[in-house]
Amino acid sequence: MWNVDEFTDAAAITVEELAAYVDESQHGRAPVLRRQPPGELADRLGLADLIAKGGLTPETYRAFLRTFLAEGTRLHHPGFLAHQTASPDFPAALADFVHGATNNPMAIYEMGAASATVEFEVLRWMLEKVGFPAGGGVLTHGGSLANLTALLAARARAVPDAWERGVPGDLVILAPPSAHYSIARAASILGLGQRAIVPLETDELGRIDITRLPEISGKRVMALVASACATGTGLYDDLRPIGEWCRERGVWFHVDGAHGASALLTDRHRHRLDGVELADSVIWDAHKMLRTSGLAAAVLVRREQDLDAAFKQEASYLFYGDQGFDLIRRTVECTKAALGLKIFLNLAWRGEEGLGEYVARQYATAHRFWELARRRPGFELPYEPESNIVCFRFGQGDQAELRERLMRNGSFYLTSTELNGVRHLRVTVMAPATDDATLEALLDEIASLRPGGPQDQTAALASQA
């Protein structure tokens, strides 16, 4: 049985330490990134002894938690400009706390009626936003699983007997090389193999070239995949003409809106998704721009029956009686967490308008970085950003090495990607604390890393000592 007093004490410690952690992170008073080798960190945390012997108390738990929080990545830090991972808002954190205690696996309605009902309403809201008023949906643990689920629905449409008989060898998926890696992964999981991915022609920035969409006669096209927006660049495909092309040919149109669908919440950027209502399926990650913790991704389909056709299963211990409200028939997962509660509580606290303001602010901050960087010598920016992602180069040196040097002191955390085979640095503005002062400091530090700059001179002196 639970020791309620011990839980209350430990929960209070957790809240105190997390509040201090977030405050310290938002004000940049600690490194954005720490990467101590796992062996050393395991020793510091005393993991082996705790696993073998147990014995944590509220007092020793505080010391453990403080050490644990000091390592890793601080997503609330103004210098976190790396991956498309949310700086989670506190209502979503409360939802994780509630689920951690209640643990209702709500894919079966009777196991979590409140959690399932919240998910139904959140999905109804998301379906309305993408223009699927008669559609259906389900929340999954992440965009990769969401893409797989949407493509399962597409497969059921193209080959209704594939579940029983297997996948025919002539199915193909049309997707640009810039599509998220989970699309190619899903193709192999579905039994199509990588040979089934037919790359679409793109412009020099990886966007689908609508003037060069392929002739598909003689092919059995399972789906065409477009990005809104692309993971690497943050650029949106032109959805309306692609959707019209698909409609004319009876091709399933899938939009990977994992990152960029949240632009639907802001008047300033909603036009980026013009034509999304022509899609047959859309995915939309809440754990990116809706500020929920990982993971919470929506699979949305224009026709509800398409999602119901994606899976066919029998299990006498689960499937019997009236199952009209069970989500398990629409998802890979059985023990599914209360994902909708995270989205709901963020909406309930901030409102749709508040979440839209966050999206617009992050997009504006990325555009501000583009404006500031292009004024400085040595910076190359291949495009004007359409979201909160900006790719750039500084100088002609090794950009990956430049990134590593930048990250060593823990002030900033960036990623990188390739455009047209050329390595670029990549900024993704996620933390609300990132402001003009952060951007100027980042640009100053990057400029200082040029050959012969202050850090190079310091390193040279150190090597001579």
C-alpha positions as CSV (number, residue, x, y, z in Angstrom):
1,M,0.0,0.0,0.0
2,W,1.0,3.6,-0.5
3,N,2.5,5.4,2.4
4,V,0.5,8.6,1.9
5,D,2.6,10.7,4.2
6,E,5.8,9.6,2.5
7,F,4.2,10.3,-0.9
8,T,3.1,13.8,0.2
9,D,6.6,14.6,1.5
10,A,8.3,13.3,-1.7
11,A,5.8,15.1,-3.9
12,A,6.4,18.4,-2.1
13,I,10.2,17.9,-2.6
14,T,9.6,17.1,-6.3
15,V,7.6,20.3,-6.8
16,E,10.2,22.4,-5.0
17,E,13.1,21.1,-6.9
18,L,11.4,21.2,-10.3
19,A,10.2,24.8,-9.7
20,A,13.8,25.8,-8.9
21,Y,15.1,23.8,-11.9
22,V,12.7,25.6,-14.3
23,D,13.4,29.0,-12.8
24,E,17.1,28.5,-13.0
25,S,16.8,27.2,-16.6
26,Q,14.5,30.1,-17.8
27,H,17.0,32.6,-16.5
28,G,20.0,30.9,-18.0
29,R,21.8,30.4,-14.7
30,A,23.0,27.0,-15.5
31,P,24.5,25.4,-18.7
32,V,21.8,24.5,-21.3
33,L,23.5,21.1,-21.8
34,R,25.6,18.7,-19.7
35,R,26.9,15.5,-21.2
36,Q,28.9,13.7,-18.4
37,P,29.9,10.1,-19.5
38,P,27.3,7.6,-18.3
39,G,29.7,5.6,-16.1
40,E,30.7,8.7,-14.2
41,L,27.1,9.9,-13.9
42,A,25.9,6.5,-12.7
43,D,28.5,6.7,-9.9
44,R,27.5,10.2,-8.9
45,L,23.8,9.2,-8.8
46,G,24.6,6.0,-6.9
47,L,22.5,4.0,-9.3
48,A,24.0,0.5,-8.7
49,D,23.6,0.7,-4.9
50,L,20.1,2.1,-5.1
51,I,19.0,-0.6,-7.6
52,A,20.5,-3.4,-5.5
53,K,19.5,-2.2,-2.0
54,G,16.8,0.5,-2.3
55,G,16.4,2.7,0.7
56,L,15.6,6.1,-0.7
57,T,14.0,8.4,1.8
58,P,12.4,11.8,1.2
59,E,15.7,13.3,2.4
60,T,18.1,11.3,0.2
61,Y,15.6,11.6,-2.6
62,R,16.1,15.4,-2.7
63,A,19.8,15.0,-3.1
64,F,19.3,12.4,-5.8
65,L,16.8,14.5,-7.7
66,R,19.0,17.6,-7.6
67,T,21.9,15.7,-9.1
68,F,19.6,14.1,-11.7
69,L,18.2,17.5,-12.8
70,A,21.6,19.1,-13.0
71,E,22.6,16.7,-15.9
72,G,21.0,16.6,-19.3
73,T,19.3,19.3,-21.4
74,R,17.3,22.3,-20.0
75,L,14.5,22.8,-22.5
76,H,13.3,26.0,-20.7
77,H,16.8,27.6,-21.2
78,P,17.0,30.6,-23.6
79,G,20.0,29.0,-25.2
80,F,18.1,25.8,-26.1
81,L,17.8,26.1,-29.9
82,A,18.2,22.5,-30.9
83,H,15.6,19.9,-31.4
84,Q,11.8,20.2,-31.9
85,T,11.1,19.3,-28.4
86,A,8.7,21.4,-26.3
87,S,9.6,23.5,-23.4
88,P,6.6,22.1,-21.6
89,D,4.1,24.3,-19.9
90,F,3.2,23.5,-16.3
91,P,-0.4,22.3,-16.9
92,A,1.0,19.4,-19.1
93,A,3.4,18.6,-16.2
94,L,0.4,18.3,-13.9
95,A,-1.2,15.9,-16.3
96,D,1.9,13.7,-16.2
97,F,1.8,13.7,-12.4
98,V,-1.9,12.7,-12.4
99,H,-1.4,9.9,-14.9
100,G,1.7,8.7,-12.9
101,A,-0.5,8.1,-9.9
102,T,-3.8,6.9,-11.6
103,N,-2.3,4.9,-14.5
104,N,-5.5,4.4,-16.4
105,P,-4.7,2.6,-19.8
106,M,-7.6,4.3,-21.5
107,A,-7.5,2.7,-25.0
108,I,-10.2,0.5,-23.3
109,Y,-12.9,2.9,-22.3
110,E,-13.9,1.1,-19.1
111,M,-10.3,1.3,-17.9
112,G,-10.2,5.1,-18.1
113,A,-13.5,6.8,-18.9
114,A,-12.5,10.3,-17.9
115,S,-9.1,10.1,-19.8
116,A,-10.8,8.7,-22.9
117,T,-13.6,11.3,-22.8
118,V,-11.0,14.1,-22.6
119,E,-9.1,12.6,-25.6
120,F,-12.4,12.5,-27.6
121,E,-12.9,16.2,-27.0
122,V,-9.3,17.2,-27.8
123,L,-9.5,15.2,-31.0
124,R,-12.8,16.9,-31.9
125,W,-11.1,20.2,-31.5
126,M,-8.0,19.2,-33.6
127,L,-10.2,17.7,-36.4
128,E,-12.2,21.0,-36.6
129,K,-8.9,22.9,-36.9
130,V,-7.6,20.9,-39.8
131,G,-11.0,20.9,-41.6
132,F,-12.2,17.4,-40.9
133,P,-15.6,18.0,-39.3
134,A,-16.8,14.4,-40.0
135,G,-13.4,12.8,-39.4
136,G,-11.9,10.6,-36.8
137,G,-8.7,10.4,-34.8
138,V,-6.6,9.0,-32.0
139,L,-3.6,10.1,-30.0
140,T,-0.4,8.1,-30.0
141,H,3.0,8.2,-28.3
142,G,4.8,10.2,-30.9
143,G,4.9,11.3,-34.5
144,S,6.7,8.3,-35.8
145,L,3.9,6.0,-34.5
146,A,1.3,8.5,-35.8
147,N,2.8,8.4,-39.3
148,L,2.8,4.6,-39.2
149,T,-0.8,4.6,-38.1
150,A,-1.9,7.0,-40.9
151,L,-0.1,4.9,-43.5
152,L,-1.8,1.8,-42.2
153,A,-5.1,3.5,-42.9
154,A,-3.8,4.4,-46.4
155,R,-2.8,0.8,-46.9
156,A,-6.2,-0.4,-45.9
157,R,-7.7,1.9,-48.5
158,A,-5.4,0.8,-51.2
159,V,-5.3,-3.0,-50.4
160,P,-8.3,-3.9,-48.1
161,D,-7.1,-7.5,-47.7
162,A,-3.5,-6.7,-46.9
163,W,-4.1,-7.4,-43.2
164,E,-4.9,-11.1,-44.0
165,R,-3.0,-11.7,-47.2
166,G,0.1,-9.5,-46.9
167,V,1.3,-6.6,-49.0
168,P,1.5,-6.9,-52.8
169,G,4.9,-6.1,-54.3
170,D,3.7,-3.2,-56.5
171,L,2.7,-0.6,-53.9
172,V,4.6,2.6,-53.7
173,I,4.7,5.7,-51.5
174,L,5.5,9.1,-53.0
175,A,7.6,11.3,-50.7
176,P,10.2,14.0,-51.0
177,P,13.8,13.2,-49.7
178,S,13.2,15.8,-47.0
179,A,10.3,13.8,-45.5
180,H,10.8,12.7,-41.9
181,Y,12.8,9.5,-41.5
182,S,9.7,7.8,-39.9
183,I,8.1,7.7,-43.3
184,A,10.8,5.4,-44.8
185,R,10.8,3.5,-41.5
186,A,7.1,2.9,-41.7
187,A,7.4,1.6,-45.3
188,S,9.7,-1.2,-44.1
189,I,7.6,-1.9,-41.0
190,L,4.5,-2.2,-43.3
191,G,6.3,-4.8,-45.4
192,L,6.8,-2.5,-48.5
193,G,10.6,-2.1,-48.1
194,Q,12.6,0.9,-49.0
195,R,12.2,0.2,-52.7
196,A,8.6,1.3,-52.3
197,I,9.6,4.9,-51.6
198,V,9.5,6.9,-54.8
199,P,11.3,10.2,-54.2
200,L,9.4,13.3,-55.4
201,E,11.2,16.1,-57.3
202,T,11.9,19.1,-55.1
203,D,13.3,22.6,-55.3
204,E,16.8,23.4,-54.0
205,L,15.4,23.7,-50.4
206,G,13.7,20.3,-50.4
207,R,10.1,21.5,-51.0
208,I,7.9,19.4,-53.4
209,D,8.1,20.8,-56.9
210,I,4.4,20.8,-57.9
211,T,5.4,21.3,-61.6
212,R,7.2,18.0,-61.6
213,L,4.8,15.6,-59.8
214,P,5.2,12.2,-61.4
215,E,3.2,10.3,-64.0
216,I,1.7,7.5,-61.9
217,S,0.2,5.2,-64.6
218,G,1.4,1.7,-64.0
219,K,2.0,2.3,-60.3
220,R,-0.2,1.4,-57.3
221,V,0.3,4.5,-55.2
222,M,-0.6,3.9,-51.6
223,A,0.0,7.5,-50.5
224,L,1.7,10.8,-51.3
225,V,3.4,12.5,-48.3
226,A,3.9,16.2,-47.9
227,S,5.5,18.2,-45.1
228,A,4.0,21.0,-43.0
229,C,6.6,21.8,-42.2
230,A,9.8,19.9,-43.1
231,T,11.9,18.8,-40.0
232,G,15.2,19.9,-41.4
233,T,14.3,23.4,-42.7
234,G,10.9,24.3,-41.2
235,L,9.6,25.0,-44.7
236,Y,6.1,24.1,-45.8
237,D,5.1,22.2,-48.9
238,D,2.4,23.9,-51.1
239,L,-0.5,21.8,-49.9
240,R,-3.4,22.9,-52.0
241,P,-2.0,22.1,-55.5
242,I,-0.6,18.8,-54.2
243,G,-4.0,17.9,-52.6
244,E,-5.8,18.8,-55.9
245,W,-3.4,16.6,-57.8
246,C,-4.1,13.7,-55.4
247,R,-7.8,14.2,-55.6
248,E,-7.8,14.1,-59.4
249,R,-6.0,10.8,-59.3
250,G,-7.5,9.1,-56.3
251,V,-4.2,9.1,-54.4
252,W,-4.3,9.1,-50.6
253,F,-2.8,12.5,-49.5
254,H,-1.0,12.4,-46.2
255,V,0.3,15.6,-44.5
256,D,3.0,15.3,-41.9
257,G,2.1,18.3,-39.8
258,A,3.9,17.0,-36.7
259,H,5.7,20.3,-36.1
260,G,3.9,22.9,-38.3
261,A,0.2,22.1,-37.9
262,S,0.2,24.3,-34.8
263,A,0.4,27.3,-37.1
264,L,-3.4,26.7,-37.6
265,L,-3.8,28.5,-34.2
266,T,-2.4,31.9,-35.4
267,D,-4.0,34.2,-38.0
268,R,-0.6,35.3,-39.1
269,H,0.6,31.9,-40.1
270,R,-2.5,29.8,-40.8
271,H,-2.1,30.4,-44.6
272,R,1.0,28.1,-44.5
273,L,-1.5,25.2,-44.2
274,D,-3.9,26.3,-47.0
275,G,-5.3,23.1,-48.5
276,V,-4.7,20.9,-45.5
277,E,-8.4,20.1,-45.6
278,L,-7.9,18.2,-48.9
279,A,-5.7,15.7,-47.1
280,D,-6.9,12.2,-46.3
281,S,-4.8,12.1,-43.1
282,V,-2.8,14.5,-41.0
283,I,-0.5,14.1,-38.0
284,W,0.0,16.8,-35.4
285,D,2.4,16.6,-32.5
286,A,1.3,18.4,-29.3
287,H,4.8,17.7,-27.8
288,K,6.3,20.2,-30.2
289,M,4.5,23.5,-30.6
290,L,1.5,22.9,-28.2
291,R,4.0,22.8,-25.2
292,T,3.1,19.4,-23.9
293,S,5.7,17.0,-22.5
294,G,6.5,13.9,-24.7
295,L,4.7,12.2,-26.1
296,A,1.3,13.2,-27.5
297,A,0.7,13.1,-31.3
298,A,-2.6,13.1,-33.1
299,V,-3.6,10.9,-36.1
300,L,-6.4,12.7,-37.9
301,V,-8.4,11.3,-40.9
302,R,-11.0,13.0,-43.1
303,R,-13.2,9.9,-43.1
304,E,-13.6,8.2,-39.7
305,Q,-14.1,4.8,-41.3
306,D,-10.6,4.9,-42.8
307,L,-9.0,4.8,-39.4
308,D,-11.3,2.1,-38.2
309,A,-10.1,0.0,-41.2
310,A,-6.4,0.3,-40.3
311,F,-6.4,-2.5,-37.8
312,K,-8.2,-5.8,-37.6
313,Q,-7.6,-7.9,-34.5
314,E,-9.1,-10.6,-32.3
315,A,-8.4,-11.2,-28.6
316,S,-11.1,-12.6,-26.5
317,Y,-9.8,-11.0,-23.3
318,L,-10.2,-7.5,-24.8
319,F,-12.7,-7.5,-27.7
320,Y,-16.2,-8.4,-26.6
321,G,-19.4,-6.8,-25.8
322,D,-20.1,-3.1,-26.5
323,Q,-16.9,-1.4,-27.5
324,G,-18.3,1.7,-29.1
325,F,-15.9,4.0,-27.2
326,D,-12.8,1.9,-27.2
327,L,-9.8,3.6,-29.0
328,I,-7.7,0.4,-29.1
329,R,-9.1,-0.5,-32.5
330,R,-7.4,2.6,-33.9
331,T,-3.9,2.3,-32.5
332,V,-1.0,0.0,-32.1
333,E,-1.0,0.6,-28.4
334,C,-3.1,-1.1,-25.7
335,T,-1.7,0.4,-22.5
336,K,-2.0,3.9,-23.7
337,A,-1.4,6.9,-21.4
338,A,-3.8,9.7,-20.8
339,L,-2.3,11.8,-23.6
340,G,-5.3,14.0,-24.1
341,L,-5.1,15.3,-20.6
342,K,-1.8,17.1,-21.3
343,I,-3.2,18.9,-24.3
344,F,-6.5,19.6,-22.6
345,L,-4.9,21.2,-19.5
346,N,-2.7,23.4,-21.6
347,L,-5.8,24.6,-23.5
348,A,-7.8,24.9,-20.3
349,W,-5.1,27.1,-18.7
350,R,-3.9,29.1,-21.8
351,G,-6.8,28.9,-24.2
352,E,-6.5,28.4,-27.9
353,E,-5.5,32.0,-28.3
354,G,-2.7,31.7,-25.8
355,L,-1.2,28.7,-27.6
356,G,-1.5,30.5,-30.9
357,E,0.3,33.5,-29.4
358,Y,3.1,31.2,-28.3
359,V,3.4,29.8,-31.9
360,A,3.4,33.2,-33.4
361,R,6.1,34.5,-30.9
362,Q,8.4,31.6,-31.6
363,Y,8.0,32.0,-35.4
364,A,8.7,35.7,-35.0
365,T,11.8,35.1,-32.9
366,A,13.2,32.8,-35.6
367,H,12.6,35.4,-38.2
368,R,14.3,37.9,-36.0
369,F,17.4,35.6,-35.8
370,W,17.3,35.6,-39.7
371,E,17.2,39.4,-39.8
372,L,20.1,39.8,-37.3
373,A,22.3,37.2,-38.8
374,R,22.0,38.4,-42.4
375,R,23.4,41.8,-41.3
376,R,26.6,40.3,-40.1
377,P,29.6,39.3,-42.2
378,G,30.3,35.6,-42.6
379,F,26.8,34.4,-42.2
380,E,25.0,32.6,-45.1
381,L,21.2,32.1,-44.8
382,P,19.7,30.1,-47.8
383,Y,16.1,31.1,-47.2
384,E,13.7,33.3,-45.2
385,P,12.2,31.2,-42.4
386,E,8.5,30.1,-42.6
387,S,8.4,28.7,-39.0
388,N,10.6,28.7,-35.9
389,I,13.5,26.8,-37.7
390,V,16.4,28.6,-39.4
391,C,19.3,27.0,-41.3
392,F,22.6,28.9,-41.8
393,R,26.3,28.7,-42.3
394,F,29.1,30.7,-40.8
395,G,32.3,30.9,-42.8
396,Q,33.5,28.0,-45.0
397,G,34.8,25.7,-42.2
398,D,33.4,22.5,-40.8
399,Q,30.0,23.4,-39.5
400,A,29.7,20.3,-37.4
401,E,33.0,21.1,-35.6
402,L,31.8,24.7,-35.2
403,R,28.7,23.4,-33.5
404,E,30.7,21.2,-31.1
405,R,32.9,24.2,-30.2
406,L,29.9,26.3,-29.6
407,M,28.3,23.8,-27.2
408,R,31.4,23.2,-25.1
409,N,30.7,25.9,-22.6
410,G,27.0,25.1,-22.3
411,S,25.6,28.5,-23.2
412,F,23.9,27.3,-26.4
413,Y,22.6,24.1,-28.0
414,L,22.1,23.9,-31.7
415,T,21.7,21.1,-34.2
416,S,22.7,20.8,-37.9
417,T,21.4,19.4,-41.1
418,E,22.3,19.1,-44.8
419,L,20.8,21.2,-47.6
420,N,21.7,20.1,-51.1
421,G,24.5,17.9,-49.5
422,V,26.0,20.9,-47.7
423,R,26.2,20.9,-43.9
424,H,24.4,23.8,-42.2
425,L,23.8,24.8,-38.6
426,R,20.2,24.8,-37.5
427,V,18.3,26.9,-34.9
428,T,14.9,25.8,-33.6
429,V,13.3,28.4,-31.3
430,M,11.3,26.5,-28.7
431,A,11.9,28.1,-25.3
432,P,9.7,31.2,-24.5
433,A,12.8,32.6,-22.7
434,T,14.7,33.1,-25.9
435,D,14.8,36.8,-26.8
436,D,16.8,39.3,-28.8
437,A,19.6,39.4,-26.2
438,T,19.9,35.6,-26.5
439,L,20.1,35.8,-30.3
440,E,22.7,38.6,-30.3
441,A,24.8,36.7,-27.7
442,L,24.6,33.6,-29.9
443,L,25.7,35.5,-33.0
444,D,28.6,37.1,-31.1
445,E,29.8,33.7,-29.8
446,I,29.6,32.1,-33.3
447,A,31.6,35.0,-34.7
448,S,34.2,34.6,-32.0
449,L,34.8,31.0,-33.2
450,R,36.2,32.0,-36.5
451,P,39.7,30.9,-37.2
452,G,42.0,33.2,-35.3
453,G,39.2,34.4,-33.1
454,P,39.5,34.7,-29.3
455,Q,38.7,31.1,-28.5
456,D,41.2,29.8,-31.1
457,Q,43.8,32.1,-29.5
458,T,43.0,30.8,-26.0
459,A,43.3,27.2,-27.2
460,A,46.7,28.0,-28.9
461,L,48.1,29.5,-25.7
462,A,46.8,26.6,-23.7
463,S,48.5,24.1,-26.0
464,Q,51.8,26.0,-25.5
465,A,51.7,26.1,-21.8
